[in-house]
Every structure is written in C-alpha cells, then in structure tokens.
C-alpha cells in the first residue's frame, strides 16, 4: 500500500471515529434523559458491534485475509 492509500484508510477511519464519538455522546445523553432506554440502546450497540466484527470477518474471508490479525489486542489495553 502506498502513502496515498494509507492516507485514504486513515481518512476513512478518522471519519468513522468521528461518527462513533457522536453516537457515544448521543447514547449518553439519551440515557441521562431516559435511563429506561438502557436495554434498547444496548441492543442497538450490540447489533452495531456484531455487524462491524461480522463484516471484518466476512470481507476478510472473501479476500483470504484475517484482518483481526493486524491488531494486537494486548496493545489495545494501553488505550483504555
């Protein structure tokens, strides 16, 4: 992958992170306003995360790549 392709991936991930930040803020605001929405919002987040990881697996499998191998889950702990 050349530098331009790296930049495209970085741009898309930054945009995705921006959308996720907004979804997190709106989830928190919704829960503050209506704590009873916890179950519904929990299901929404479960569906999103399940779909996200499912796509990583499916698209990776279609291309004969395990994209999750690109990530060190041990190193992810430092971001907590």
N, C-alpha and C positions, 0 to 999 in steps of 0.2 A: 504494500500500500504506500503510495507516495504521500508527500506532505499535504497536497490539496485534498486527497481522500481522507487523510487524518483529520484535517480541518472540518470537512463535511460531517464526519462522525461526531466530532466534538460539538459542533454547532447543534446538531440534532439532539444530542444528549443534554446539552445546556437548556435547550427549549423544553425538552421533556421534563427536566428537573424544575424548571420554572412553573410548568403546569402542575406538577406534583406538589410543589410548595403551596400553590394556590388551593389545590384540593385539600391539603392538610389544614390550612388556615380555615377554609370553609367548613370542614368537618368539625374542627374545634369550636368554631362559632355556633354551628348547628347544635352541638352537644351542650354548649353553655345555655343556649336558648331552650332546648328541649332534651333533657337527659334521657327521656324515654326513647329517643331516636337511636340509642346505642345499638340495639340489635339490628335495625335496618341498615344503619351506616356500616356496621361490622360486616354484614353480608355483602354490601357494595364493595368494601375494601377486599374482602376475601375473593370475590369474583374477579376483581381487577388483578390482584396479585396472582391468582390461579391462571388467569388468561395470559398475563405477562410471562410467567415462567413456562406456561404451556407453549407459547409462541417461540420462546427461546429454544425449547426442546424440539418442537416440530420443524421450525425453519432450519435449525442446526442439523437435524437428522436428514432433512431433504438435501442438504448440501454436504452431508457426511462430515460434519464438524460438531464437536461438543463445545458450544460457546461458553458454558459454565466453567470449563477448564481454563478459560482466560482469566478467571477471577480467583484470587486467593481469599477464601473465606476467613482465614486466620488474620490476614492483613485488614480485612473489613472491620475487625473489632476495634482498631485504632480510631475509627471514625465515630464511635459511639460516645 
